[in-house]
Amino acid sequence: MPTGQSMLAPVIALCLWCAVIWVWLYATRIPAIIQMRMRLDGRVPRGEQMAQLPASVRWKADNFNHLMEQPTYFFAAALSLALLGDQSAISLGLAWAYVALRLVHSLIQCVWNHIPTRFAVFCLSSLVLFALTIRAALLVF
């Protein structure tokens, strides 16, 4: 197995999950826009028109935005570990745990959006990400 290949698997898995949420976002948003007969206007301030959509439709967009925030930190840490050749079971386990927790976070937000539960999963994923970052720092410094 080439160096870094295993560590790249969770990175690609999270990229694929981002794509799933992106598709889900438009698969719900476009029909809602059509059903509401919204006339999209580029002169309206950002987000004002989308705020008219039902909450369950907006949750997918909110989650997609969240996947473009903290997971970028994961991508940097995991790719760094891959470049450093870290194939340890601990690092791989942490990376996969982070991906699994982000998947759970997405499902909570997109389907149910119970904020206390979502926040608990977010905090747990953050701890996993911090541990992954510390592992990378120990290899670099």
N, C-alpha and C positions, 0 to 999 in steps of 0.2 A: 504494500500500500504506500503510495507516495506521501511524503511528509505533508502534514496538514489536512489530508483528505478527510479523516474522521472528524476533525474539528470544524471542517467546512459544512458537514451535513446539517448540524443544527442551524447554521447561518442560512443555508439554502431553504431549509424547512420553514424558517420564519419569513423568509422572502416569499415563499409560496403561500403562506398563510395571509400575508399582506395582500397578495393578489386575490385571494378568495374574498377577503373583506371588501376589496375595491370593487369586485364584480357584484357582490351582494349589495353594496352601497348603491350602485346604479340600477341594479335590478329592482330595487324598492323605490328609489328616488324618481326615476323617469316615469313609471306608471302613476305615482302620486302626483307629479307635476301635470301629467296629462289629465288625470281624473279631476284635479282641482281647476283645470283650464287656466293654469298660471301663464301669464305672459312675462317671460324673462326680460328684464331690463337692466342693462349694464350700467345705467346711471344711478341705480338704487344702491345705497351703501352695502358693502360686503355683509352677507349673512342675513340681511333684512328680509329678503324674499324667502330664503330657505327656512326662516323661523316660522313661516306660515304652515310648513309641512307638519304632519302628525309627529309627535315625539318618537314613536317607534321607528319612523323613517329616518329621523335625524340621528338616532343613536348609532346607526351604521357609519354615518359620516364622522361623528364624534370619535368613534372607535378607530376609524381609519386614520384620523388626525393623531390620535394617541399612539398608533403604531409607527407614525413618522417622527415621534418625539423620543421617548426613552429608549426604544429598541435601537436607535442609531448608536447609542452608547454601547449596547450589547454587540452590535456589528463591529465596532472598533475594537472592543476587548477580545472578542472571539477571533477576529481576523488576526489580531496581534499574536494571540496564542498559537494560531495556525502557522503564522510566519516564524514563530520561535520554535516550532516543531513540537509543541506540547501535545502529546497524545495520551496524557495520564487519565486514568479512570475518574479521578476527582474532577478535573477540568471538564471532561466530556459529560460527566453526570450533572455538573452545575449548568453547563450550556443547555443540555436537553431539559433540565428542570426549568430553566428560564423560559424556553420555548413553550413547554407545556403550561406553565403558569400564564404566559401571555395569551395562549389559546383559550384557557379557561376565562381569563379576564375579558377577552373579546366576546365570548359566548354570553357571559353574564351581562355585559353592556349592550350587546345587540339584541338580546331576547328579553331580558328581565329588567336590567338596569337598576338593580337594588344596590344603592351606593355604598352602604356599610360593607356588604359582602365584596363588592368590586374593590373597595379600598383595601380590605384585608388581603385580597389576592395581590393587589398592586404592591403593598408593603412587603409581602413575602417575596415577590419577584424582585423587588429592589434589593432585599438582603442577599438573594442569590447573585444578583448582578454585582453587588459590592464584593462578594467573595470571589467571583470570577476575576474582577479587576485587581484584587489583592494578589491573586495567583499570578496574573500577568506582571504586576509590579515586582513581585519577588524574582521573577525570571529576568527582568530587565535591569533592576538596580542591584 
